[in-house]
Amino acid sequence: MTLFVQPATDLDPDLELAASLFAQLASQSHDGVGITRDSYGDGENAAHAWFAAVAERHGLEVRRDAASNLYLTLPGRDRAAPAVMTGSHLDSVPRGGNFDGAAGVVAGLALLAGWRRAGVTPARDVTVMGIRAEESAWFPVSYAGSKAAFGMLDADALALRRADTGRTLADHMRAAGGDPDAVAQGVSALDAARIDCFVELHIEQGPVLEESGDVLGVVTGICGSQRYRHATIRGQYAHSGATPRSHRQDAVVAAAALVTALQRAWVALEAAGHELTVTVGQCSTDAAQADFSKVSGRVDFSIDMRSRNRDTLDAMDAAVQSICADIIQSSRVSIDLGPVTSSASAAMDPALQAMLTAAAGEAGVPARAMPSGAGHDAALFASRGIPAAMLFVRNAHGSHNPDESMRLDDFAQATRVLAQVLGTRAGVFPLNTILNTCQSV
């Protein structure tokens, strides 16, 4: 399979701009330990404002929707044709890293700036989307920004409260310049029929590419999730010295048994051929009431289950229910899992996967096919019937921590591959016969 590859001197992305954008993001969102760009807060707002200003300086069209998602567009010759889209999110988890999400928006802006500098007018619009509130660490809802863009964020979601401020998503959205009333009414900024494709560049958030020596990953599918964000075990507080084991209702012992049983159930499902992850990301006693000389009467915890297969998630969830029932009986505690939230899995478009793989091969960049264990906005686009794909860039030290370490040389290669695929879809580069066949897969 052969792709036409434009010489780097002609239509290369503006990689100097990319480096400056990363530096500015780090400078304005460093919290003393890591990077914090809070969803619909000062950190995310500042990032969106900066990217809009840079895009305007490079002659791109800038607009925002009712949810304050950001759209940066290089207009095409046929403005009625479905647009080619890329982008990602600009928010981060608390004390996270500088590249998670942001790399996809930086890459998109860098390639459009390079094309604009070269005087390119694509056949159709090419749009970079800066998506709001992808990180559900702040609000307990998946893909809030992209859902809002498609008119899918309802009033119940807008009433959810942010973990740190206690204010609703609607309040934060309005403060960021959005119109939550329009969002609640289902007003949409995006129409699936008007989008040719969505390709998201993102750092890999695990160790696979780093350990394999591959620079890029072409994502085959994105995992769905089943989550209990606010679960509680309630036992009985008691004196640590005066209460014998037979009389204890120890919430910590029950929590330990639950976590151990969850791990065993995960191992058993993997042994049976299932692909999934199970995480207890939060587990804590009540700091105001627990004490070293008390039997603990309460533990708060969370459970996060992810898989590309809904049947696997259902099997693990059945195990969770059974484990909880056993522990309630054996430990004489109560367990309230609280409300469940979930997101659907998504398969990536085969033709776009083939194009990304071919472009990487032509550029001599090692790439491998791989699933995404993390959720991404590309999954929401795919759920709307839009051809969607993801390109991972290797990144040391994982993600959701201050030590994210994407090499800028790797990012440059990934951005060139992204530019080749988007440029082919948008008519910037010629479309040869073999690639045309590839697109019809």
C-alpha positions as CSV (number, residue, x, y, z in Angstrom):
1,M,0.0,0.0,0.0
2,T,1.5,3.4,-1.0
3,L,0.6,6.8,0.2
4,F,1.7,10.0,-1.6
5,V,3.8,11.7,1.0
6,Q,4.3,15.5,0.5
7,P,7.9,16.6,1.1
8,A,8.3,17.9,4.7
9,T,9.7,21.3,3.4
10,D,6.4,22.1,1.7
11,L,3.5,21.2,4.0
12,D,5.1,20.2,7.3
13,P,3.1,21.0,10.4
14,D,4.4,24.0,12.4
15,L,6.4,22.1,15.0
16,E,7.9,25.2,16.5
17,L,4.4,26.4,17.2
18,A,3.6,23.0,18.8
19,A,6.6,23.3,21.1
20,S,5.6,26.8,22.2
21,L,2.0,25.7,22.8
22,F,3.2,22.8,25.1
23,A,5.5,25.2,26.9
24,Q,2.7,27.8,27.4
25,L,0.3,25.2,28.6
26,A,2.8,23.9,31.2
27,S,3.5,27.4,32.4
28,Q,-0.1,28.5,32.9
29,S,-1.4,25.3,34.4
30,H,1.4,24.0,36.7
31,D,0.0,23.6,40.2
32,G,3.3,23.2,42.0
33,V,3.3,19.4,41.6
34,G,1.8,18.6,38.3
35,I,-0.6,20.0,35.7
36,T,-4.2,20.9,36.6
37,R,-6.6,22.2,33.9
38,D,-9.9,21.8,35.7
39,S,-13.0,21.1,33.6
40,Y,-15.0,24.2,33.1
41,G,-12.7,26.0,35.5
42,D,-9.8,28.4,35.4
43,G,-7.3,25.9,34.0
44,E,-9.4,24.7,31.1
45,N,-10.7,28.1,30.3
46,A,-7.2,29.6,30.1
47,A,-6.1,26.8,27.7
48,H,-9.1,27.4,25.4
49,A,-8.6,31.1,25.4
50,W,-4.9,30.7,24.5
51,F,-5.6,28.3,21.6
52,A,-8.3,30.5,20.2
53,A,-6.0,33.5,20.3
54,V,-3.2,31.6,18.5
55,A,-5.6,30.2,15.9
56,E,-6.8,33.7,15.1
57,R,-3.3,34.9,14.7
58,H,-2.7,32.2,12.1
59,G,-5.8,33.2,10.1
60,L,-8.1,30.3,11.1
61,E,-11.8,30.6,11.8
62,V,-12.7,30.3,15.5
63,R,-16.0,29.5,17.0
64,R,-17.6,28.1,20.1
65,D,-20.8,26.2,20.7
66,A,-23.3,26.3,23.6
67,A,-21.1,24.1,25.7
68,S,-18.0,26.3,25.0
69,N,-16.3,23.6,22.9
70,L,-13.8,25.2,20.7
71,Y,-13.6,24.8,16.8
72,L,-10.6,26.0,14.8
73,T,-11.2,25.7,11.1
74,L,-9.2,26.0,7.9
75,P,-12.0,26.7,5.3
76,G,-12.2,24.4,2.3
77,R,-13.2,25.2,-1.3
78,D,-16.5,23.4,-0.8
79,R,-17.8,24.5,2.5
80,A,-20.9,22.4,2.1
81,A,-18.9,19.2,2.0
82,P,-18.6,17.1,5.2
83,A,-15.7,18.4,7.2
84,V,-12.6,16.5,8.2
85,M,-12.1,16.8,12.0
86,T,-9.4,16.1,14.5
87,G,-8.8,17.3,18.1
88,S,-9.1,16.1,21.7
89,H,-9.6,17.6,25.1
90,L,-7.7,20.3,27.0
91,D,-8.7,19.6,30.5
92,S,-6.6,17.3,32.8
93,V,-7.1,15.3,36.0
94,P,-5.9,17.1,39.2
95,R,-2.1,17.0,39.3
96,G,-1.9,15.3,36.0
97,G,0.5,15.7,33.1
98,N,0.9,18.2,30.3
99,F,0.2,15.9,27.2
100,D,-2.9,13.9,28.0
101,G,-5.5,15.3,25.6
102,A,-3.6,18.5,24.8
103,A,-1.3,16.7,22.4
104,G,-4.2,16.1,20.0
105,V,-5.3,19.7,20.0
106,V,-1.7,20.9,19.6
107,A,-1.1,18.5,16.7
108,G,-4.2,19.7,14.9
109,L,-3.4,23.4,15.3
110,A,0.2,22.8,14.3
111,L,-0.8,21.1,11.0
112,L,-3.4,23.7,10.1
113,A,-0.9,26.5,10.9
114,G,1.6,24.8,8.6
115,W,-0.9,24.5,5.8
116,R,-2.1,28.1,6.2
117,R,1.5,29.3,6.0
118,A,1.9,27.3,2.8
119,G,-1.2,28.8,1.3
120,V,-3.1,25.6,1.2
121,T,-6.9,25.6,0.6
122,P,-8.3,22.1,1.2
123,A,-11.1,20.7,-0.8
124,R,-13.3,20.6,2.3
125,D,-13.1,22.2,5.8
126,V,-10.6,20.9,8.2
127,T,-11.5,21.5,11.8
128,V,-9.6,21.0,15.1
129,M,-11.9,20.6,18.1
130,G,-10.9,21.6,21.6
131,I,-13.3,19.4,23.6
132,R,-14.5,20.4,27.0
133,A,-14.7,18.2,30.1
134,E,-13.4,14.8,28.9
135,E,-11.9,14.0,32.3
136,S,-14.7,12.7,34.5
137,A,-12.6,13.3,37.6
138,W,-14.3,16.6,37.9
139,F,-18.0,15.8,37.0
140,P,-19.3,12.2,37.2
141,V,-20.3,12.0,33.5
142,S,-18.3,10.6,30.5
143,Y,-17.6,12.8,27.4
144,A,-19.6,15.8,28.7
145,G,-18.2,18.2,26.0
146,S,-18.6,15.9,23.0
147,K,-22.1,14.8,24.2
148,A,-23.1,18.4,24.4
149,A,-21.8,19.1,20.9
150,F,-24.2,16.4,19.6
151,G,-27.1,17.5,21.7
152,M,-26.9,14.5,24.0
153,L,-26.2,16.1,27.4
154,D,-29.4,16.2,29.3
155,A,-30.6,18.3,32.3
156,D,-29.8,15.5,34.8
157,A,-26.1,15.6,33.6
158,L,-26.1,19.4,33.8
159,A,-27.3,19.2,37.4
160,L,-24.3,17.0,38.5
161,R,-21.9,18.8,40.9
162,R,-18.2,19.2,40.5
163,A,-16.1,17.1,42.9
164,D,-14.2,20.0,44.4
165,T,-16.5,23.1,44.2
166,G,-19.9,21.5,44.7
167,R,-21.3,23.7,42.0
168,T,-23.3,22.2,39.1
169,L,-22.0,21.5,35.6
170,A,-24.6,24.1,34.4
171,D,-23.2,26.7,36.7
172,H,-19.6,26.1,35.6
173,M,-20.6,25.9,31.9
174,R,-22.3,29.3,32.1
175,A,-19.3,30.8,33.9
176,A,-17.1,29.6,31.0
177,G,-19.3,31.5,28.5
178,G,-21.6,28.6,27.6
179,D,-25.4,28.4,27.4
180,P,-26.5,25.4,29.5
181,D,-30.1,26.1,28.8
182,A,-29.5,25.6,25.1
183,V,-27.5,22.4,25.9
184,A,-30.4,21.0,28.0
185,Q,-32.8,21.6,25.1
186,G,-30.6,19.4,22.9
187,V,-29.2,22.2,20.7
188,S,-26.4,20.6,18.8
189,A,-23.3,22.1,17.1
190,L,-22.4,19.0,15.2
191,D,-24.3,16.9,12.7
192,A,-22.9,13.4,12.0
193,A,-23.9,13.8,8.3
194,R,-21.7,16.9,8.0
195,I,-18.6,15.2,9.3
196,D,-16.4,13.1,7.0
197,C,-14.3,11.6,9.8
198,F,-12.8,12.3,13.2
199,V,-9.2,11.3,13.9
200,E,-7.8,11.9,17.4
201,L,-4.1,11.9,18.2
202,H,-3.4,11.1,21.9
203,I,-0.5,9.9,24.1
204,E,-0.7,6.3,25.0
205,Q,-1.6,6.1,28.7
206,G,0.1,2.8,29.4
207,P,3.5,1.1,28.8
208,V,2.9,-1.0,25.7
209,L,4.5,1.3,23.1
210,E,7.4,2.3,25.3
211,E,8.2,-1.4,26.1
212,S,7.8,-2.6,22.5
213,G,9.9,0.1,20.9
214,D,7.1,1.2,18.7
215,V,6.5,5.0,18.3
216,L,2.9,4.9,17.3
217,G,-0.2,2.8,18.0
218,V,-3.2,2.6,15.6
219,V,-6.2,2.0,17.9
220,T,-8.5,-0.8,17.0
221,G,-11.2,-0.1,19.6
222,I,-12.0,1.9,22.7
223,C,-13.1,0.2,25.9
224,G,-16.5,0.9,27.5
225,S,-16.9,1.2,31.3
226,Q,-19.0,0.3,34.2
227,R,-18.4,2.4,37.3
228,Y,-19.4,2.7,40.9
229,R,-18.0,6.1,41.8
230,H,-19.5,6.6,45.3
231,A,-19.7,3.2,47.1
232,T,-19.8,2.8,50.9
233,I,-19.3,0.0,53.4
234,R,-20.9,0.7,56.8
235,G,-20.0,-1.3,59.8
236,Q,-19.8,-0.3,63.5
237,Y,-17.3,1.9,65.2
238,A,-15.9,0.3,68.3
239,H,-12.9,0.4,70.7
240,S,-9.8,-1.3,69.2
241,G,-8.8,-2.9,72.5
242,A,-12.1,-3.7,74.1
243,T,-13.9,-5.3,71.2
244,P,-13.1,-8.9,70.4
245,R,-13.1,-10.1,66.8
246,S,-16.4,-12.0,67.2
247,H,-18.2,-8.8,68.0
248,R,-16.7,-6.6,65.3
249,Q,-18.3,-5.1,62.2
250,D,-15.1,-3.8,60.7
251,A,-15.6,-1.8,57.5
252,V,-11.9,-1.9,56.7
253,V,-11.7,-5.7,57.0
254,A,-14.8,-5.9,54.7
255,A,-13.1,-3.5,52.2
256,A,-10.0,-5.6,52.2
257,A,-12.0,-8.8,51.5
258,L,-13.9,-7.1,48.8
259,V,-10.8,-5.8,47.0
260,T,-9.1,-9.2,47.2
261,A,-12.2,-10.9,45.9
262,L,-12.5,-8.5,43.0
263,Q,-8.9,-9.3,42.0
264,R,-9.6,-13.0,42.1
265,A,-12.7,-12.5,39.9
266,W,-10.7,-10.5,37.4
267,V,-8.0,-13.2,37.2
268,A,-10.7,-15.8,36.7
269,L,-12.3,-13.9,33.8
270,E,-9.0,-13.3,32.2
271,A,-8.2,-17.0,32.4
272,A,-11.5,-17.6,30.7
273,G,-10.4,-15.4,27.8
274,H,-12.0,-12.1,28.7
275,E,-10.2,-8.8,28.2
276,L,-10.8,-6.2,31.0
277,T,-9.4,-4.1,33.8
278,V,-10.8,-3.7,37.3
279,T,-9.6,-0.8,39.6
280,V,-10.5,0.3,43.1
281,G,-9.1,3.8,42.6
282,Q,-10.4,5.3,45.9
283,C,-10.6,3.7,49.3
284,S,-10.7,5.7,52.5
285,T,-12.0,5.8,56.0
286,D,-13.7,8.9,57.4
287,A,-10.9,11.2,58.5
288,A,-13.1,13.0,60.9
289,Q,-14.2,9.9,62.8
290,A,-11.7,7.1,62.2
291,D,-8.8,6.7,64.6
292,F,-5.9,4.4,65.2
293,S,-7.6,3.2,68.3
294,K,-11.0,2.5,66.7
295,V,-12.5,-0.3,64.7
296,S,-13.6,1.6,61.6
297,G,-17.3,1.9,60.9
298,R,-17.1,3.3,57.4
299,V,-15.1,3.0,54.2
300,D,-15.8,4.9,51.0
301,F,-14.5,3.4,47.8
302,S,-15.0,3.3,44.0
303,I,-14.9,0.5,41.4
304,D,-13.9,1.1,37.7
305,M,-14.4,-1.8,35.3
306,R,-13.4,-1.4,31.6
307,S,-13.7,-3.7,28.5
308,R,-14.4,-3.6,24.8
309,N,-17.0,-6.3,25.3
310,R,-20.3,-5.5,27.0
311,D,-20.8,-9.2,28.0
312,T,-17.5,-9.1,29.9
313,L,-18.6,-6.0,31.8
314,D,-21.8,-7.7,32.6
315,A,-20.0,-10.8,33.9
316,M,-17.7,-8.7,36.1
317,D,-20.6,-6.7,37.4
318,A,-22.4,-9.9,38.3
319,A,-19.3,-10.9,40.2
320,V,-19.3,-7.6,42.1
321,Q,-22.9,-8.2,43.2
322,S,-22.1,-11.7,44.3
323,I,-19.0,-10.6,46.2
324,C,-20.8,-7.9,48.0
325,A,-23.6,-10.2,49.0
326,D,-21.1,-12.7,50.5
327,I,-19.2,-10.0,52.4
328,I,-22.4,-8.5,53.8
329,Q,-23.2,-11.9,55.3
330,S,-19.8,-12.8,56.5
331,S,-18.7,-9.4,57.9
332,R,-22.1,-8.2,59.1
333,V,-21.7,-4.9,57.3
334,S,-23.9,-3.1,54.8
335,I,-22.6,-2.2,51.3
336,D,-24.2,0.5,49.2
337,L,-22.6,0.7,45.7
338,G,-24.4,3.9,44.9
339,P,-25.4,5.0,41.4
340,V,-23.8,3.3,38.4
341,T,-22.4,5.2,35.4
342,S,-21.2,3.7,32.2
343,S,-19.9,4.4,28.7
344,A,-20.2,2.3,25.6
345,S,-17.2,0.7,23.8
346,A,-16.5,1.7,20.2
347,A,-14.8,0.1,17.3
348,M,-12.5,2.3,15.2
349,D,-13.1,2.6,11.4
350,P,-11.1,0.0,9.5
351,A,-10.4,2.3,6.5
352,L,-9.0,5.0,8.7
353,Q,-6.9,2.4,10.6
354,A,-5.5,1.2,7.3
355,M,-4.7,4.8,6.2
356,L,-2.9,5.5,9.5
357,T,-0.9,2.3,9.3
358,A,0.0,3.0,5.7
359,A,1.1,6.6,6.4
360,A,3.3,5.4,9.3
361,G,4.8,2.8,7.1
362,E,5.6,5.2,4.3
363,A,7.2,7.5,6.9
364,G,9.3,4.7,8.3
365,V,7.7,5.0,11.8
366,P,7.2,1.8,13.8
367,A,3.5,1.4,14.5
368,R,1.3,-1.3,16.0
369,A,-2.4,-2.1,16.2
370,M,-3.7,-2.0,19.7
371,P,-6.8,-1.4,21.8
372,S,-7.4,1.6,24.1
373,G,-8.1,0.7,27.6
374,A,-9.0,4.3,28.4
375,G,-12.0,6.1,27.1
376,H,-11.7,8.9,24.6
377,D,-14.0,11.4,22.8
378,A,-13.4,9.4,19.5
379,A,-15.7,6.8,21.0
380,L,-18.6,9.3,21.1
381,F,-18.0,10.3,17.5
382,A,-18.0,6.6,16.5
383,S,-21.2,6.0,18.4
384,R,-22.8,8.7,16.1
385,G,-21.9,6.6,13.0
386,I,-19.0,8.9,12.1
387,P,-15.8,7.1,10.8
388,A,-13.4,7.6,13.7
389,A,-9.8,6.6,14.5
390,M,-7.1,7.2,17.1
391,L,-3.4,7.5,16.8
392,F,-1.4,6.8,20.0
393,V,2.1,8.3,20.6
394,R,4.4,6.5,22.9
395,N,4.8,8.2,26.3
396,A,6.9,7.2,29.3
397,H,5.6,6.9,32.8
398,G,1.9,6.4,31.9
399,S,-0.7,9.2,32.3
400,H,-2.8,10.9,34.9
401,N,0.3,11.8,36.8
402,P,2.9,14.6,36.6
403,D,5.6,12.4,35.0
404,E,4.0,12.0,31.6
405,S,7.0,12.1,29.2
406,M,6.2,12.2,25.5
407,R,9.2,12.9,23.3
408,L,8.7,15.8,21.0
409,D,10.5,13.9,18.2
410,D,7.8,11.2,18.5
411,F,5.1,13.8,18.6
412,A,6.5,15.3,15.4
413,Q,6.4,12.0,13.6
414,A,2.9,11.3,14.8
415,T,1.7,14.8,13.7
416,R,3.1,14.2,10.2
417,V,1.3,10.9,10.0
418,L,-1.9,12.6,11.2
419,A,-1.4,15.4,8.6
420,Q,-1.0,12.9,5.8
421,V,-4.3,11.1,6.6
422,L,-6.3,14.3,7.2
423,G,-4.8,15.9,4.1
424,T,-5.7,12.9,2.0
425,R,-9.3,12.9,3.3
426,A,-9.5,16.7,2.8
427,G,-8.0,16.8,-0.7
428,V,-4.7,18.4,0.3
429,F,-2.8,15.4,-1.0
430,P,-3.6,13.3,-4.1
431,L,-5.6,10.2,-3.5
432,N,-4.1,7.2,-5.4
433,T,-5.9,4.1,-6.5
434,I,-4.5,1.9,-3.8
435,L,-5.5,4.3,-1.1
436,N,-8.9,4.8,-2.6
437,T,-9.4,1.0,-2.2
438,C,-8.1,1.3,1.3
439,Q,-10.7,3.9,2.1
440,S,-13.5,1.6,1.0
441,V,-12.6,-1.2,3.4
